[in-house]
Amino acid sequence: MEPTERVRVVVRGAVQGVGFRPFVYRLATRHGLSGWVLNSAAGVFIEVEGPPDHLRTFVLDLERDRPPRAVIQSLEWAVLDPVGYDRFEIRPSVGGETTALVLPDIATCPDCVRELFDRTDRRFRYPFANCTNCGPRYSIILALPYDRPSTTMAGFAMCEACRAEYTNPEDRRFHAQPNACPACGPQLETWTPDGRVLAGADQALAEAARVVRGGGIVALKGLGGFQLVTDARSAEAVHRLRDVKRREQKPFALMFPTLESIAEQCDVSDAEARLLTSPESPIVLLGRRTGTGANAVSAEAAPGNPTLGVMLPYTPLHHLLLADLGFPVVATSGNVADEPICTDERESLTRLRGMADLFLVHDRPIARHVDDSIVRVVLDRELVLRRARGFAPLPVPIDPSADGTLAVGAHLKNTVAVAIGGNGFVSQHIGDLETREAFAAFERVIAAFGGLYRFEPRRIACDAHPDYLSSVYARSAGKPIVEVQHHLAHVLSCMADNALSAPVLGVSWDGTGLGTDGTIWGGEFLRVTREGAARVACLRPFRLPGGDAAVREPRRSALGVLFAIDGGAVFDREHLAPVAAWTPAERRALRSSLESAVNAPWTSSAGRLFDAAAALANLRQSIRFEGQAAMELEFALDRIETDDAYLVTVRDRVPGTGGGDGSLGRPLIVDWEPLVRSLIADVQQKVPRGVVAARFHNGLVEAIVEVARRVGEPRVVLTGGCFQNRYLTERAVRRLGEAGFRTYWHQRVPPNDGGIALGQLAAVAWKIGILDSRQSTVDSRWSG
C-alpha cells in the first residue's frame, strides 16, 4: 500500500473573494487528495492527505496555478502524520478577530517587474516600485496596525496618482502601504566613501554598475540592510572583498540575474526553482556544476565548496542592477565579521569605511535589520538554515499556555521569540552575541517585538548555560525565568515545527551545550514524554584540550579522542596528522593538560567528533569559520554511494542497570572507538577520503538506528546543527524508515541554534524539563 502523509498549508494574502477555495477543491480532487479547505480571519487553511509525491505536486501547483486575482503573500506548509480523511471538502469559514500578523518582506512580484522595464509605465526603472502583492513589510513597520503612518514611509506623502491607486479597490495597489513612484517616493543616490553625492536616480544606478564592472566594491543599501556587491567572476575582486571584510574562506552569497543563468552553473531541481522564485526568495544552497564560461563564478567565492549559495533579485533595485550587469555578483551582508548588518547610510560611512569604493544609498529608513534567509532542499522539502527575510516574523503555532513568554534563545545564531495568542513569533536571525554591537542588536529586536505586539513578558525562558549573554540578560530583567537545557530546546523546537506531541525520541547533535551534569553535551538522545525528558543515550565523552579553543582547531578534538583511546602514548605517533600538526613543545603542553585534566573539559559533542574525524583524515586541522571542518567532511563524500560503515557500538552505561534500553539508570553509551580505529587504518592505507567520509557518516547513522531500537520509541526527531548535513539527515531518515521508525526533521525553523528560542517557548508551553539529573550522568571511566 502506498504511504500516506498529511500536509498542513496556511496561505496568507489576497486569497478570499477570488475563488480560491473552489480552486483548492478542484486541485486537490485532481491529485486524488482528501482533506479540507476553509477561510479564516487569518487567511486560508488547508489540510490534505495522500501519497507524498502527489502532495508535493499539489503545493507546487497551488502557487503556480492560483486564480488570476489571487495574491499569495506567504505560503507555509508542514508535513504531519495522517489522520484518515476520506474525502475533500470546503468547510465553513471560521470567524473571530483578525489576527494581527506582521508580514515578512516580500520579493518583487512579476507585475512590478514588468512595469520596471516598460518604457511606457510611469514607474519605468523606479527602484522602489511595489504593490499589495510585494515589497517591504517587516523591515519598515514601526507599530501596529500596519498603516502608512506607522511605517518608515510616513515621511513620503503620496502624489495624486499614487493616492488614486491606493484608494481604488480595483487596483492592485489598493492599501499598499509603501506605495510610491518617482514623483513622491524614496530616491537613489551614489556617494563617495567620504559622503559626497555623485549622482542620483538612474544615473546613480549606472555609476554603481560601472564600479562593479571594473572590479570595485559597492555598498548597496538594500531592503533590510547594506550589502557589499562585487563581480563574482573576478578572483581579484572577490579576494579583495575577503580582505576588507575579514572573511578568509567562508562562502559568499551570490545573486544571479535570472533563473536560467543559475541553471548554467548549478543543478536546480523543481523544488529548488520554486524556492528561488518564491515570494520568500531566499539564498538556496545548490550543487555546483564544473566547467567554464564567460560568466563562471570564481572559485574564490566558495573555496573548495561543491555548493553555491545563490539567490535571485528580490527588490526592484536588485532587478535593475543585475539586468544592467548581466552577470552574477557577490551580495554579502554589509558588516565586519561578528557584527550585525548595517542599516543606516550615515552610519555605513563609518562602519563600512575602507570596505567599499562607492555607496549606493536611498532615503527610505530601515526600521530593523533583516538578513537574507538561507534554505536547502533535503528529501524534496525545504530546510531553513537561517530564518530572516521572507520568513520572519511569521508565527509557529504553540500551546496558549506559553502566552506571555519571551524566549531569548542561545548565544550563537541567536533569535528571540514571543508567545502571543497561541502563536510563537520567532524573530529574524540576529547572529552570534560575540560583540557589543551584536548584543545591542539583540536588545533592539526584543524592544521592537515589545512595541509591535504591545507585549510585556510575564516570564523569560533562557538557556541553562549561565554565561550565555542571552541568559545573563534574562536573569537581569527582573522577571521570573525558566531555564531550558540546550539540547532539550532543540528537540522541542523540532517537535513544534512538526506539530508533534510527546512521546518521541529526540536525537540532538550539535557542537556545544551545557548539560545538567555540568559537562559539555552535544551528542544526545533524549526521550521526551508528557512527564518530562530523560537522557537515554549519548556519544562517549572525551576531553577537549584547551576547552573553547578546540572549536577553532579540530586537531585538538582529534587529540582528545585519541587520548581517550590510548592515553598519553598517542603523542609519540607523529604519523597521525593531528599529532604532527604540533611542535614537540606544544605536544608536551597538550599532554600535560589532558593528563592533569586542566583546561580539558569533558564533552559528548557530535560536532567535535566530526571535527576530530576531519582532522584525522587530514582534511582540516584548524578552521576559518564555524563548522568548516564538518562541512569539508561532508563535501569529501562527492556523490560516493556506499553502504559500508565503520562500527559504532552501543553499550549499557553500567552493566546490569538500565535494562539495556537507556530508560533507567545512566544513559547508554554510543562508543565511537572502533569507528576511530577503522578510520585511522583506512587513512594509513590511503583509502580515498570520500570513502572514509562515507563510512564515518554511515557508522554514525547505524548507531542512531541501534539506539532507536534499544529505546523503542516509534517516532524519532532529528535536530541540532549536525543535521544541517544533508547526507547525514537523508541517510538517517532512510535507515530509520527501513527499521520501522517514523522520522521528523526541521522544515521552517532552523535545526541549528536559530531554532532554540522556539524550543524554549515549547518547554514553557508543555512544562517539559529534564526529569532526573542522575540519568544524565556519565561515568568518566568510559572516557579515558
C-alpha positions in Angstrom: 0.0 0.0 0.0 1.4 3.4 -1.0 2.4 5.5 2.1 0.3 8.4 3.1 1.2 11.8 4.6 -0.7 14.9 5.7 0.3 18.4 4.7 -1.0 21.5 6.5 -0.9 24.6 4.4 -1.5 28.2 5.6 -1.9 30.8 2.8 -2.0 34.5 3.6 -2.6 37.3 1.2 -5.4 38.3 -1.1 -6.9 34.8 -1.1 -10.6 35.5 -0.1 -13.3 36.5 -2.5 -11.2 35.4 -5.5 -12.4 31.8 -5.9 -9.5 30.4 -4.0 -11.4 27.7 -2.1 -13.1 26.2 -5.2 -9.7 26.3 -6.9 -8.2 24.4 -4.0 -11.0 21.9 -4.1 -10.5 21.2 -7.8 -6.8 21.0 -7.4 -7.0 18.5 -4.5 -9.5 16.4 -6.3 -7.4 16.3 -9.5 -4.5 15.0 -7.4 -6.6 12.4 -5.6 -6.1 14.0 -2.2 -8.5 14.1 0.8 -8.9 16.8 3.4 -10.4 20.2 3.6 -10.1 24.0 3.0 -11.6 26.9 4.9 -11.4 30.7 5.2 -10.4 32.2 8.5 -9.7 35.7 9.7 -6.0 35.0 9.3 -6.1 33.5 5.8 -6.9 30.2 4.1 -6.2 27.0 5.9 -5.8 23.7 4.0 -5.1 20.1 5.1 -4.6 17.4 2.5 -3.7 13.8 2.8 -2.3 11.4 0.1 0.8 10.0 -1.4 3.9 12.2 -0.8 4.6 12.8 -4.5 1.0 14.0 -5.0 1.3 16.3 -2.0 4.5 17.9 -3.3 2.9 18.5 -6.7 -0.2 19.9 -5.0 1.9 22.5 -3.1 3.8 23.5 -6.3 0.6 23.8 -8.3 -1.1 25.8 -5.5 1.3 28.7 -6.2 1.8 28.2 -9.9 -1.9 27.8 -10.9 -3.6 30.1 -8.4 -6.6 32.1 -9.6 -5.6 35.2 -11.6 -6.7 37.7 -9.0 -5.3 35.8 -6.0 -2.2 37.1 -4.3 -0.2 34.8 -2.1 1.9 36.8 0.3 3.1 33.8 2.2 2.6 30.1 1.9 3.7 27.9 4.8 3.5 24.1 4.7 4.5 21.3 7.0 4.3 17.5 6.7 2.4 15.9 9.5 1.1 12.4 10.4 -2.1 11.3 8.5 -5.4 11.3 10.4 -7.5 9.4 7.8 -9.6 11.9 5.8 -11.9 10.1 3.4 -12.8 12.9 1.0 -12.0 16.6 0.2 -14.5 19.3 1.3 -14.9 23.0 1.6 -15.6 23.7 5.3 -17.5 26.7 6.7 -15.4 29.7 7.4 -14.0 30.3 10.9 -14.8 33.7 12.5 -13.0 35.5 15.3 -10.9 38.5 15.4 -8.4 39.2 12.6 -5.0 38.1 13.7 -2.5 41.0 13.9 0.3 39.5 11.9 3.4 41.4 10.7 4.1 40.0 7.3 7.6 39.4 6.1 9.2 41.4 3.3 8.0 40.0 0.0 10.1 39.7 -3.2 9.1 41.9 -6.2 6.1 40.4 -7.9 6.0 39.7 -11.7 3.7 42.6 -12.4 6.0 45.1 -10.8 9.0 43.6 -12.6 7.2 44.1 -15.9 6.5 47.7 -15.0 10.1 48.3 -14.2 11.2 47.5 -17.7 8.2 49.0 -19.5 9.2 52.4 -21.0 5.6 53.5 -21.2 5.0 52.9 -17.5 5.4 55.8 -15.0 7.4 53.5 -12.7 9.9 52.6 -15.5 13.3 51.9 -13.8 12.0 53.1 -10.5 13.9 51.2 -7.8 11.2 51.3 -5.2 8.1 50.1 -7.1 5.8 47.8 -5.0 2.2 46.9 -4.7 -0.2 44.9 -2.4 1.5 41.8 -3.7 5.1 42.6 -2.9 7.6 44.9 -1.3 8.8 45.8 2.2 6.8 44.9 5.2 8.7 43.8 8.3 11.7 46.0 7.6 9.7 49.2 7.5 6.9 48.7 10.1 7.2 50.6 13.3 3.9 49.7 15.0 0.6 48.0 14.5 -1.9 48.4 12.9 0.0 48.3 9.6 -0.8 51.7 8.2 1.5 54.0 6.3 1.9 56.5 9.3 3.2 53.5 11.3 6.0 52.7 8.8 9.2 54.3 7.7 7.3 55.5 4.6 5.4 58.1 6.8 7.6 60.9 5.6 6.7 60.3 1.9 3.4 61.9 1.0 1.7 60.2 -1.9 1.2 62.1 -5.1 -2.2 62.4 -6.7 -1.7 59.4 -9.0 -0.4 57.2 -6.2 -3.2 58.2 -3.9 -5.8 57.3 -6.6 -4.3 53.8 -6.8 -4.1 53.5 -3.0 -7.8 54.3 -2.6 -9.1 52.2 -5.6 -10.4 48.7 -4.5 -10.0 47.5 -8.1 -6.3 48.5 -8.2 -3.6 46.1 -7.1 -2.0 48.9 -5.1 -5.2 49.3 -3.0 -3.9 50.0 0.5 -0.3 49.1 -0.4 1.3 51.0 2.4 4.7 51.5 0.8 3.1 52.7 -2.5 5.3 55.3 -4.2 6.6 56.5 -7.6 9.5 58.6 -8.9 7.4 61.8 -8.2 6.7 61.2 -4.5 8.8 58.2 -3.2 12.2 57.4 -2.0 15.2 58.4 -4.2 18.5 56.8 -5.0 22.0 58.4 -4.8 25.6 57.3 -5.1 28.1 58.6 -2.5 31.8 58.6 -2.3 33.3 56.9 0.8 33.5 60.3 2.4 29.8 61.0 1.9 30.0 63.3 -1.2 27.0 62.9 -3.5 28.0 61.8 -7.0 24.7 61.1 -8.8 21.0 60.5 -8.3 18.2 58.4 -9.8 19.1 56.3 -12.8 22.5 57.8 -13.2 23.3 56.6 -9.7 22.5 53.0 -10.8 24.7 53.4 -13.9 27.6 54.6 -11.7 27.2 51.6 -9.4 27.1 49.2 -12.4 30.3 50.8 -13.8 32.2 50.3 -10.5 31.1 46.7 -10.2 32.1 46.0 -13.9 35.5 47.5 -13.1 36.1 45.1 -10.2 35.2 47.5 -7.5 33.0 47.0 -4.4 29.7 48.8 -4.0 28.0 49.1 -0.6 24.3 48.8 -1.5 21.6 49.8 0.9 19.0 47.1 0.3 15.8 46.0 1.9 16.9 45.1 5.4 20.4 46.5 5.4 23.6 47.0 3.4 25.1 44.5 1.1 28.6 44.5 -0.3 28.5 43.8 -4.0 31.3 42.9 -6.4 31.8 40.9 -9.6 31.6 37.2 -8.7 33.5 36.2 -11.8 36.6 38.1 -10.8 39.0 36.3 -8.4 40.8 39.5 -7.7 37.6 41.4 -6.8 36.3 38.6 -4.6 39.7 38.1 -2.9 39.8 41.9 -2.1 36.3 41.7 -0.6 37.5 38.8 1.6 40.4 41.0 2.8 38.3 44.1 3.6 35.5 42.0 5.2 38.0 39.8 7.2 36.3 36.7 5.9 39.1 34.4 4.8 37.3 31.3 3.4 33.6 31.3 4.4 31.4 31.1 1.2 29.9 34.3 -0.1 26.2 34.6 -1.1 25.7 35.1 -4.8 23.0 36.9 -6.8 22.3 35.9 -10.4 20.3 37.9 -13.0 17.9 35.1 -13.9 16.9 31.5 -13.1 18.4 30.5 -16.4 21.8 31.9 -15.5 21.7 30.0 -12.3 20.9 26.7 -14.2 24.0 27.3 -16.3 26.3 26.9 -13.3 24.2 24.9 -10.8 21.9 21.8 -10.6 18.4 23.1 -10.0 15.5 20.8 -9.1 11.9 21.8 -9.3 11.7 22.3 -5.6 14.8 24.5 -5.6 13.5 26.5 -8.6 10.3 27.1 -6.6 12.2 28.4 -3.7 14.4 30.7 -5.8 11.3 32.3 -7.4 9.1 32.2 -4.4 7.8 35.3 -2.5 10.4 34.5 0.2 13.2 34.5 -2.4 15.9 33.1 0.0 19.5 32.1 -0.7 19.3 28.5 -1.8 22.2 26.0 -1.5 22.7 24.3 -4.9 25.1 21.8 -6.3 27.8 23.5 -8.3 28.5 22.4 -11.9 32.0 22.2 -13.1 33.1 24.0 -16.3 34.0 27.4 -17.5 32.2 30.2 -19.3 32.2 33.9 -19.6 30.1 34.3 -16.5 31.6 31.4 -14.5 31.7 32.2 -10.7 35.3 32.4 -9.4 36.5 29.6 -7.1 37.2 32.4 -4.6 33.5 32.9 -4.0 33.2 29.5 -2.2 36.7 27.9 -1.9 36.7 24.1 -2.0 32.9 24.1 -1.8 30.8 21.9 -4.2 27.7 24.0 -3.4 26.9 27.6 -4.1 24.5 29.8 -2.1 22.6 31.6 -4.7 19.5 33.9 -4.9 17.6 35.9 -7.5 17.0 39.7 -7.4 14.2 40.3 -4.8 13.8 44.1 -4.9 13.4 46.5 -7.9 16.8 47.9 -7.1 18.4 44.5 -7.4 16.5 43.7 -10.6 17.7 46.9 -12.3 21.3 46.5 -11.2 21.5 42.8 -12.2 19.8 43.4 -15.5 22.3 46.2 -16.3 25.3 44.0 -15.3 24.1 40.7 -16.9 26.4 38.5 -14.7 26.4 37.1 -11.2 27.7 39.2 -8.3 28.7 38.5 -4.7 26.0 40.1 -2.5 27.1 39.6 1.1 26.0 41.3 4.2 27.4 44.8 4.9 29.2 44.3 8.1 32.5 43.3 9.7 32.7 39.7 11.0 30.6 39.2 14.1 28.7 42.5 13.8 25.1 42.9 12.7 24.3 44.1 9.3 24.5 47.9 8.9 21.1 49.6 8.1 21.8 53.4 8.1 23.5 55.2 5.2 25.3 57.7 7.5 26.4 55.0 9.9 27.6 53.0 6.9 30.3 55.6 6.1 31.9 54.7 9.5 31.1 51.0 9.9 32.0 50.2 6.3 34.9 52.6 6.0 37.6 51.1 3.8 35.4 48.3 2.5 33.6 50.0 -0.4 34.6 52.1 -3.4 31.1 53.5 -3.8 27.9 53.7 -1.7 24.6 53.2 -3.4 22.1 54.6 -0.9 18.4 55.7 -0.6 16.4 57.8 1.8 13.8 55.2 2.9 14.7 54.4 6.5 15.1 50.7 7.6 13.2 50.0 10.8 15.2 46.8 11.6 18.0 44.8 10.2 16.9 41.7 8.2 19.4 39.4 6.7 18.8 37.1 3.7 17.4 33.8 4.6 19.3 30.6 3.7 17.5 27.4 2.7 18.5 24.0 1.3 16.3 21.2 0.0 16.5 17.9 1.9 14.4 14.9 0.8 12.4 17.2 -1.5 11.5 19.5 1.4 12.8 22.9 2.2 15.0 23.1 5.3 15.5 26.6 6.6 19.1 27.2 7.9 18.8 30.9 8.5 15.3 32.3 9.1 15.1 36.0 8.2 13.9 37.9 5.1 10.7 36.3 3.7 10.1 34.1 6.7 10.3 36.2 9.9 8.3 37.0 11.8 5.6 34.6 10.7 4.5 32.5 13.7 4.6 28.8 14.5 1.6 27.5 16.4 2.3 27.0 20.1 0.2 26.0 23.1 -1.6 29.1 24.5 -0.3 28.2 28.0 3.0 29.7 26.9 1.4 33.1 26.2 3.3 36.0 27.8 6.7 34.3 27.5 9.8 35.9 26.0 12.4 33.3 24.9 15.8 34.8 24.4 17.5 31.9 22.6 21.1 30.8 22.6 24.5 32.5 22.3 25.2 31.6 18.7 22.9 32.1 15.7 20.6 33.9 18.1 17.0 34.5 17.6 14.3 35.6 20.1 10.7 34.6 20.3 7.4 35.7 22.0 4.3 33.7 22.6 1.0 35.5 22.0 -2.4 34.1 21.4 -1.3 30.5 20.7 1.4 31.7 18.3 5.2 31.6 18.7 6.6 34.6 16.8 10.2 33.9 16.1 12.4 36.9 15.2 14.8 37.3 12.3 18.3 36.0 12.6 20.3 38.1 15.0 23.6 36.3 15.0 26.3 35.4 17.4 26.3 37.5 20.6 30.1 37.9 20.5 30.3 41.7 20.2 28.9 44.8 21.8 27.2 45.6 18.5 25.6 42.2 18.3 24.3 42.3 21.8 22.8 45.8 21.1 21.0 44.4 18.1 19.7 41.6 20.3 18.3 44.2 22.7 16.8 46.2 19.9 14.9 43.2 18.5 13.4 42.4 21.9 12.3 46.0 22.3 10.9 46.0 18.7 8.8 42.9 19.5 7.5 44.5 22.6 6.5 47.6 20.6 5.0 45.8 17.6 2.9 43.4 19.6 2.3 45.6 22.7 3.9 42.8 24.6 5.2 42.8 28.1 6.6 39.5 29.2 5.3 37.7 32.2 8.3 35.3 32.2 11.5 34.8 30.3 12.8 31.5 29.0 16.5 31.1 28.5 19.3 28.6 28.0 20.5 26.9 31.2 24.1 28.0 30.4 24.7 30.8 32.9 27.3 32.6 30.9 25.4 33.0 27.6 24.8 36.7 27.2 21.1 35.9 26.4 20.9 34.1 29.8 22.6 37.0 31.6 20.0 39.3 30.0 17.2 37.1 31.2 18.4 37.0 34.8 18.9 40.7 34.9 15.4 41.6 33.5 13.6 41.3 36.9 11.1 38.7 35.6 10.5 35.0 36.6 12.8 32.9 34.4 12.6 29.4 33.1 15.9 27.7 32.3 15.7 25.2 29.5 18.5 22.7 28.8 20.0 23.4 25.4 19.5 20.0 23.7 16.0 19.6 25.0 15.2 23.0 23.5 16.5 21.7 20.1 14.2 18.6 20.4 11.1 20.7 21.4 11.8 23.1 18.6 11.7 20.4 16.0 8.5 19.0 17.6 6.8 22.4 17.4 8.0 22.7 13.8 6.3 19.4 13.0 3.2 19.9 15.2 4.2 16.9 17.3 3.3 16.0 20.8 5.2 13.6 23.2 6.3 10.9 23.3 9.3 11.0 20.9 13.0 10.0 20.9 15.0 13.2 20.1 18.4 12.9 18.5 20.1 16.3 19.4 23.5 16.6 17.8 25.5 19.8 17.8 28.7 21.4 18.9 28.2 22.7 22.4 25.6 22.9 25.1 25.8 22.8 28.8 24.5 19.5 30.2 22.7 19.0 33.5 25.8 17.2 34.9 28.0 20.3 34.2 29.8 18.8 31.2 29.6 19.9 27.6 26.9 17.9 25.8 26.3 17.6 22.0 25.7 14.0 21.1 22.4 13.4 22.9 19.4 11.1 22.7 16.5 12.5 24.8 13.3 10.6 25.4 10.6 13.2 25.7 7.3 12.1 27.3 4.5 14.2 28.8 6.1 13.8 32.2 9.5 15.2 31.1 12.7 14.3 29.2 15.4 11.8 30.0 18.9 11.5 28.6 18.7 7.9 27.4 21.9 7.7 25.4 24.9 9.9 24.4 28.1 9.7 22.5 31.0 8.5 24.5 32.6 11.6 26.1 36.2 12.7 25.6 38.3 15.6 26.9 38.8 18.8 24.9 42.4 20.1 25.4 42.1 23.9 25.5 38.4 24.0 26.0 36.8 26.6 23.7 40.0 26.7 21.6 39.0 23.2 20.2 36.1 24.8 18.4 38.7 26.7 16.2 41.2 23.8 16.0 39.8 20.4 15.1 43.2 18.9 15.8 42.5 19.5 19.5 39.3 17.4 19.3 41.3 14.7 17.5 43.9 14.7 20.3 41.1 14.4 22.9 39.6 11.4 21.0 43.0 9.7 20.6 43.9 10.3 24.3 40.6 8.7 25.3 41.5 5.6 23.4 45.3 5.2 24.0 46.3 7.8 26.7 49.5 9.8 26.5 51.2 7.3 24.2 49.4 8.9 21.3 51.6 12.0 21.4 54.5 9.9 20.1 52.6 8.9 16.9 53.7 11.6 14.5 52.4 9.7 11.5 48.9 10.9 12.6 48.1 14.3 11.1 46.6 15.9 14.3 49.7 14.9 16.2 52.2 16.1 13.6 50.4 19.4 13.4 52.1 20.5 16.7 55.6 21.3 17.7 57.2 19.0 20.3 56.9 21.7 23.0 53.2 22.1 22.1 52.6 18.4 22.3 54.1 18.3 25.8 51.8 21.1 27.0 48.8 19.4 25.5 49.7 16.1 27.0 50.0 17.7 30.4 46.7 19.4 30.0 44.9 16.1 29.2 46.7 14.1 31.9 46.1 16.6 34.6 42.6 17.5 33.3 43.4 21.2 33.4 41.6 23.2 30.8 40.4 20.0 29.3 36.6 19.6 29.9 34.6 16.5 29.1 32.3 16.6 26.0 29.9 14.3 24.3 29.7 16.6 21.3 28.9 15.1 17.9 30.2 18.3 16.3 33.6 17.9 17.9 33.6 14.2 16.8 33.0 15.4 13.3 35.9 17.8 13.8 38.1 15.0 15.1 37.3 12.9 12.1 38.1 15.7 9.7 41.5 16.3 11.4 42.3 12.5 11.4 41.5 12.4 7.7 43.8 15.4 7.3 41.1 17.5 5.7 41.3 20.4 8.2 43.5 21.0 11.3 42.2 24.5 12.0 39.2 26.4 10.7 38.5 29.9 9.5 34.7 29.8 10.2 32.3 27.9 12.3 31.6 24.3 11.1 34.2 24.4 8.3 35.8 21.0 9.2 32.5 19.2 9.4 31.4 20.8 6.1 34.6 19.6 4.4 34.0 16.1 5.7 30.5 16.2 4.1 32.0 17.7 0.9 34.5 14.8 0.7 31.6 12.5 0.0 31.4 13.9 -3.5 28.4 11.7 -4.6 30.0 8.5 -3.4 27.4 5.8 -2.9 28.3 3.0 -0.5 26.6 1.3 2.4 30.0 0.5 4.1 30.0 1.7 7.6 32.5 1.9 10.4 31.4 0.0 13.5 30.0 2.1 16.4 28.9 0.1 19.4 26.0 0.9 21.8 26.8 -0.2 25.3 25.0 -0.2 28.7 26.5 2.6 30.8 26.8 0.3 33.8 26.3 -3.4 33.2 23.2 -4.6 35.0 21.4 -1.3 35.3 19.0 0.4 32.9 17.8 -2.9 31.5 19.8 -2.3 28.3 17.4 0.3 26.9 18.5 3.5 28.5 15.2 4.1 30.1 16.5 3.7 33.7 19.8 4.5 35.4 22.5 6.1 33.4 22.4 6.6 29.7 23.5 4.2 27.0 26.9 5.0 25.6 27.4 5.3 21.8 31.1 4.2 21.7 32.9 5.6 18.6 36.3 3.9 19.5 36.0 1.1 16.8 35.0 3.8 14.3 38.0 5.9 15.0 40.4 3.0 14.9 39.0 1.9 11.5 39.1 5.4 10.2 42.8 5.7 11.1 43.6 2.4 9.5 41.9 3.5 6.3 43.8 6.8 6.2 47.1 4.9 6.7 46.1 2.6 3.8 45.4 5.7 1.7 41.7 4.8 1.2 40.1 7.7 -0.8 38.8 10.4 1.5 35.3 10.2 0.1 35.1 6.6 1.1 36.4 7.4 4.6 33.8 10.2 4.9 31.0 7.9 3.8 32.0 5.1 6.2 32.1 7.6 9.0 28.7 9.1 8.3 27.2 5.7 7.7 28.6 4.4 11.0 27.0 7.2 13.0 23.7 6.6 11.3 23.7 2.9 12.2 24.4 4.0 15.8 21.3 6.2 15.7 19.2 3.3 14.4 20.6 1.0 17.1 19.8 3.4 19.9 16.3 3.9 18.5 15.8 0.1 18.5 17.1 -0.1 22.1 14.9 2.7 23.3 11.8 1.5 21.4 10.1 4.9 20.8 8.4 4.7 17.4 8.8 8.4 16.5 12.3 9.9 16.1 13.2 13.6 15.9 16.5 14.7 14.3 17.7 18.1 15.4 20.8 20.3 16.2 23.4 21.8 13.9 24.8 18.5 12.8 21.6 17.8 10.9 22.3 20.7 8.6 24.4 18.0 6.9 22.2 16.8 4.0 23.8 13.4 3.7 23.6 12.6 7.4 19.9 13.7 7.6 18.8 11.9 4.4 20.6 8.7 5.3 19.3 8.7 8.9 15.7 9.2 7.6 16.0 6.4 5.1 17.7 3.9 7.5 15.3 4.7 10.4 12.4 4.3 8.0 13.7 0.9 6.8 13.9 -0.1 10.5 10.2 0.8 11.0 10.5 4.3 12.7 8.7 7.5 11.7 11.3 10.2 11.4 10.9 14.0 11.7 13.3 16.8 10.9 13.2 20.6 10.7 11.3 22.4 7.9 10.5 26.1 8.6 12.7 26.6 11.7 16.5 26.0 11.7 17.9 22.8 13.2 20.8 25.0 14.5 20.7 27.4 17.4 18.4 29.7 15.4 15.6 27.3 16.5 16.4 27.3 20.2 14.1 30.2 21.1 11.1 28.3 19.7 12.1 25.3 21.7 12.3 27.4 24.9 8.7 28.6 24.3 7.6 24.9 23.8 9.3 23.9 27.1 7.2 26.5 28.8 4.0 25.5 27.0 4.4 21.8 27.6 6.1 22.2 31.0 8.8 19.8 30.0 12.3 19.7 31.6 14.9 17.0 32.2 13.4 14.5 34.6 16.3 13.4 36.7 19.9 14.8 36.6 21.1 11.4 37.7 20.0 9.9 34.4 22.3 12.4 32.7 25.5 11.4 34.5 28.2 9.6 32.5 30.9 7.6 34.3 34.3 9.1 33.5 35.9 5.7 33.5 34.5 5.2 30.0 36.3 8.3 28.8 40.0 7.8 29.3 
